[in-house]
Amino acid sequence: MNETQVRNIPFSPPDISDAEINEVIKAMKSGWITTGPRTKELEKRIANYVGVNKAVCLNSATASMELTLRILGIGPGDEVITSAYTYTASASVIEHVGAKIVLVDTAPNSFEMDYSKLADAITENTKAIISVDIAGKMCDYDTLFEIVESKKELFQPNNELQWLFNRVMVMTDAAHAFGAERQGMKCGQVADFTCFSFHAVKNFTTAEGGAVVWRNFNGLDDEWLYKQFMLYSLHGQSKDALAKTQKGAWEYDIVYPAYKCNMTDIMASIGLVQLDRYEGLLEMRREIIEMYDRALLPLGTQSLQHYGEEFSSSGHLYLLRIPELSEEKRNEIIVKMAEAGVACNVHYKPLPLFTAYKNLGFDIKDYPNAYKQYVNEITLPLHTLLTSDDVEYVVENFKKVLSEVLGGLQDV
C-alpha cells in the first residue's frame, strides 16, 4: 500500500448493488410506486426474519416510535424514560406526544442506561421506557424487565391496551440493531415494541424508512394492532390506496385525523433485496470489527464488545474510547483523520448538551457518566464497502494521528 496516497474513506455509505437498482426499476415500471404489494411483502418478510407475527413498515424509526406511543395512549400527564446517551429521536417522540421526557444517566464506563437509576426514575406517572440498543448491541433486557416488574404496583393504566400489559411498557429504539441477537432471541422478540431504522446509513436500508414489530404477547390482537398502525400512518383513512383500487371500492372513511408516514413500494423494493443479502452483510461487518479489535485494543483503547457467547450485535457502529483523552484532543484526532481522508464521527453527544434539551431544563451536570463516555469517544468507519486495505489504512492513520496528538502511543 502506498502510504503517501490519501484515500477517501467515507463514514457510512449505503451498500447498494445492481440487484437493488433493478428491483427499484421494476417497481417504477409496475405502475405502483407508493404503499402497495412490495411494502406488504417486506412487512411479511421482516416479521418472518425477526420471528414475530406482524411488522409494520413506515417512513422512519422516529415515526415508528411516535405512532407506538400514540397507539398505547401515552400523552400529557404521562412520563416516558429514555437514555441521556442517544440520538434525539429517542426523546423527541416523547415530547411530540405531550408526555414528559425523563432522562437516565449511563452506568459508569458504559453506553447503556444505569439500571439502578432507571428503577429510581419510575413513578406512578411512568407509562413506558424507551431503551436503546446502541451500536447494534441489545441491552440487558433481563435486568430491565426485572425492574419493570418490581415497580408494577406503581403502574396506573388508563386504557384497555395499557391494562393488558398492566406494567410500564418497554419500547426499544433499535435503530441500529436489526439482526442483533441475545440469549437466542432476535432483536424484536424481547421488548414489547421494537422500532428499527432503515435510513441510508444503517446496515439495512430502504433509503429512508423504518419498521415497528411487537413480541408475541398473550391477549394482544395482532390484526387489530396492525390496523391501528395503518390508520395512524395514513391520515386515519379506513382504506389504503391499494384497497381502494378494487372494483367499486372507492369509498372510505376518516376514523380520526391522523398522520402521514407510510413506506412506499420504491423504498420497499430496496429493502426486499437488502434482506436477501443481509446475512452476508452482517458477517462482513463482524470481520471488520474483529480486524479493528485486533489492531487497536492492544494500544489500550476500549471498544464496545459486539460479540460474546450469548449475544451477537448487528455491528452497526465501531465505538472506540481512548482513556483519559480530553474532548479537545478527541476533536483534534477527528480533524487529523479527516485530513488523511478518513471520515470519523462521535456517538453520541448526550442530549443535555443540546439547546433543545437545555431549554427543557436538562443539565449535563446531572449526567456525569454519559458526559465521560462522550468526551473521549471516536466512531471509526464501519460499512460493507470497506476492503481489508481500507481497514488497514484507517488503522495505520489512526495510530499515526494518536501518536501525534498524545506524543506517543505509550500514553494511551
LINBEL-V267843 format. One record per residue. N is the residue number from 0. RES is the residue in one letter. PHI is phi in radians with two decimals (NA if undefined). Layout:
{{N:RES:PHI} {N:RES:PHI}}
This chain:
{{0:M:NA} {1:N:-1.41} {2:E:-1.23} {3:T:-1.45} {4:Q:-1.47} {5:V:-1.43} {6:R:-1.62} {7:N:-1.90} {8:I:-1.95} {9:P:-1.18} {10:F:-1.31} {11:S:-2.78} {12:P:-1.32} {13:P:-1.23} {14:D:-1.69} {15:I:-2.00} {16:S:-1.73} {17:D:-1.07} {18:A:-1.11} {19:E:-1.11} {20:I:-1.06} {21:N:-1.15} {22:E:-1.23} {23:V:-1.11} {24:I:-1.05} {25:K:-1.07} {26:A:-1.08} {27:M:-1.20} {28:K:-1.38} {29:S:-1.25} {30:G:1.54} {31:W:-2.21} {32:I:-2.02} {33:T:-1.63} {34:T:-0.99} {35:G:-2.83} {36:P:-1.10} {37:R:-1.23} {38:T:-1.12} {39:K:-1.13} {40:E:-1.17} {41:L:-1.12} {42:E:-1.03} {43:K:-1.10} {44:R:-1.26} {45:I:-1.16} {46:A:-1.02} {47:N:-1.16} {48:Y:-1.13} {49:V:-1.30} {50:G:1.64} {51:V:-2.23} {52:N:-1.35} {53:K:-2.49} {54:A:-2.38} {55:V:-2.12} {56:C:-1.62} {57:L:-2.27} {58:N:-1.57} {59:S:-3.01} {60:A:-1.18} {61:T:-1.05} {62:A:-1.08} {63:S:-1.05} {64:M:-1.22} {65:E:-1.14} {66:L:-1.12} {67:T:-1.07} {68:L:-1.05} {69:R:-1.16} {70:I:-1.15} {71:L:-1.29} {72:G:1.42} {73:I:-1.58} {74:G:-2.89} {75:P:-0.93} {76:G:1.60} {77:D:-1.67} {78:E:-2.13} {79:V:-2.27} {80:I:-1.76} {81:T:-2.57} {82:S:-1.41} {83:A:-1.27} {84:Y:-1.90} {85:T:-2.86} {86:Y:-1.35} {87:T:-0.98} {88:A:-1.01} {89:S:-1.06} {90:A:-1.81} {91:S:-1.08} {92:V:-1.14} {93:I:-1.15} {94:E:-1.10} {95:H:-0.99} {96:V:-1.54} {97:G:1.56} {98:A:-1.48} {99:K:-1.58} {100:I:-1.39} {101:V:-2.10} {102:L:-1.73} {103:V:-2.06} {104:D:-1.17} {105:T:-1.35} {106:A:-1.24} {107:P:-1.00} {108:N:0.97} {109:S:-2.46} {110:F:-1.59} {111:E:-1.64} {112:M:-0.95} {113:D:-1.39} {114:Y:-1.19} {115:S:-1.17} {116:K:-1.29} {117:L:-1.07} {118:A:-1.02} {119:D:-1.20} {120:A:-1.43} {121:I:-1.35} {122:T:-2.20} {123:E:-1.18} {124:N:-1.65} {125:T:-1.25} {126:K:-1.93} {127:A:-2.70} {128:I:-2.08} {129:I:-1.80} {130:S:-1.39} {131:V:-2.25} {132:D:-1.53} {133:I:-1.21} {134:A:1.14} {135:G:1.76} {136:K:-1.76} {137:M:-1.13} {138:C:-1.41} {139:D:-1.42} {140:Y:-1.25} {141:D:-1.01} {142:T:-1.15} {143:L:-1.04} {144:F:-1.26} {145:E:-1.05} {146:I:-1.13} {147:V:-1.04} {148:E:-1.16} {149:S:-1.19} {150:K:-1.87} {151:K:-1.01} {152:E:-1.16} {153:L:-1.43} {154:F:-1.21} {155:Q:-2.15} {156:P:-1.18} {157:N:-2.28} {158:N:-2.71} {159:E:-1.09} {160:L:-1.15} {161:Q:-1.16} {162:W:-1.11} {163:L:-1.06} {164:F:-1.37} {165:N:0.93} {166:R:-2.92} {167:V:-1.04} {168:M:-1.54} {169:V:-1.91} {170:M:-2.03} {171:T:-1.83} {172:D:-1.40} {173:A:-1.84} {174:A:-0.93} {175:H:-1.67} {176:A:-1.95} {177:F:-1.06} {178:G:1.71} {179:A:-1.24} {180:E:-2.39} {181:R:-2.64} {182:Q:0.88} {183:G:1.36} {184:M:-1.97} {185:K:-1.39} {186:C:-1.01} {187:G:2.04} {188:Q:-1.67} {189:V:-1.82} {190:A:-1.15} {191:D:-1.07} {192:F:-2.32} {193:T:-2.28} {194:C:-2.04} {195:F:-1.84} {196:S:-1.93} {197:F:-2.07} {198:H:-1.08} {199:A:-0.99} {200:V:-1.57} {201:K:-1.45} {202:N:-0.93} {203:F:-2.03} {204:T:-2.20} {205:T:-2.18} {206:A:1.42} {207:E:-2.13} {208:G:2.49} {209:G:-3.01} {210:A:-2.67} {211:V:-2.17} {212:V:-2.24} {213:W:-2.36} {214:R:-1.23} {215:N:-1.19} {216:F:-2.21} {217:N:-0.99} {218:G:1.62} {219:L:-1.52} {220:D:-1.46} {221:D:-1.06} {222:E:-1.15} {223:W:-1.10} {224:L:-1.15} {225:Y:-1.02} {226:K:-1.11} {227:Q:-1.08} {228:F:-1.12} {229:M:-1.10} {230:L:-1.13} {231:Y:-1.13} {232:S:-1.54} {233:L:-2.40} {234:H:1.13} {235:G:1.30} {236:Q:-1.41} {237:S:-1.26} {238:K:-2.32} {239:D:-1.49} {240:A:-1.08} {241:L:-1.15} {242:A:-1.14} {243:K:-1.25} {244:T:-1.41} {245:Q:-1.13} {246:K:-0.99} {247:G:1.26} {248:A:-1.80} {249:W:-1.23} {250:E:-1.32} {251:Y:-2.59} {252:D:-2.09} {253:I:-1.85} {254:V:-1.27} {255:Y:-2.79} {256:P:-1.27} {257:A:-2.01} {258:Y:-2.24} {259:K:-2.34} {260:C:-2.62} {261:N:-1.38} {262:M:-1.52} {263:T:-1.75} {264:D:-1.19} {265:I:-1.11} {266:M:-1.10} {267:A:-1.12} {268:S:-1.11} {269:I:-1.13} {270:G:-1.11} {271:L:-1.05} {272:V:-1.33} {273:Q:-0.99} {274:L:-1.16} {275:D:-1.05} {276:R:-1.66} {277:Y:-1.15} {278:E:-1.06} {279:G:-1.16} {280:L:-1.14} {281:L:-1.10} {282:E:-1.17} {283:M:-1.09} {284:R:-1.11} {285:R:-1.07} {286:E:-1.08} {287:I:-1.17} {288:I:-1.06} {289:E:-1.16} {290:M:-1.12} {291:Y:-1.06} {292:D:-1.04} {293:R:-1.06} {294:A:-1.48} {295:L:-1.84} {296:L:-1.14} {297:P:-1.07} {298:L:-1.34} {299:G:1.74} {300:T:-1.34} {301:Q:-2.20} {302:S:-2.30} {303:L:-1.08} {304:Q:-1.41} {305:H:-1.56} {306:Y:-2.35} {307:G:-2.72} {308:E:-1.09} {309:E:-2.00} {310:F:-2.64} {311:S:-2.51} {312:S:-1.33} {313:S:-1.42} {314:G:1.13} {315:H:-1.35} {316:L:-2.31} {317:Y:-1.76} {318:L:-1.54} {319:L:-2.08} {320:R:-2.11} {321:I:-1.98} {322:P:-0.93} {323:E:1.17} {324:L:-1.29} {325:S:-1.42} {326:E:-1.07} {327:E:-1.09} {328:K:-1.17} {329:R:-1.04} {330:N:-1.15} {331:E:-1.11} {332:I:-1.08} {333:I:-1.09} {334:V:-1.12} {335:K:-1.16} {336:M:-1.14} {337:A:-1.12} {338:E:-1.11} {339:A:-1.52} {340:G:1.60} {341:V:-1.89} {342:A:-1.47} {343:C:-1.97} {344:N:-2.62} {345:V:-2.29} {346:H:-2.34} {347:Y:-2.29} {348:K:-1.33} {349:P:-0.98} {350:L:-0.96} {351:P:-1.14} {352:L:-1.46} {353:F:-1.58} {354:T:-0.93} {355:A:-1.01} {356:Y:-1.48} {357:K:-1.08} {358:N:-1.16} {359:L:-1.53} {360:G:1.79} {361:F:-1.47} {362:D:-2.26} {363:I:-1.04} {364:K:-1.08} {365:D:-1.48} {366:Y:-2.33} {367:P:-1.13} {368:N:-1.22} {369:A:-1.08} {370:Y:-1.13} {371:K:-1.13} {372:Q:-1.13} {373:Y:-1.28} {374:V:-1.12} {375:N:-2.05} {376:E:-1.67} {377:I:-2.31} {378:T:-1.79} {379:L:-1.52} {380:P:-1.01} {381:L:-2.58} {382:H:-2.79} {383:T:-1.48} {384:L:-1.66} {385:L:-1.26} {386:T:-1.63} {387:S:-1.05} {388:D:-1.13} {389:D:-1.10} {390:V:-1.08} {391:E:-1.06} {392:Y:-1.11} {393:V:-1.06} {394:V:-1.10} {395:E:-1.09} {396:N:-1.23} {397:F:-1.13} {398:K:-1.07} {399:K:-1.11} {400:V:-1.14} {401:L:-1.06} {402:S:-1.13} {403:E:-1.11} {404:V:-1.27} {405:L:-1.67} {406:G:1.32} {407:G:2.30} {408:L:-1.20} {409:Q:-1.13} {410:D:-1.48} {411:V:-1.21}}
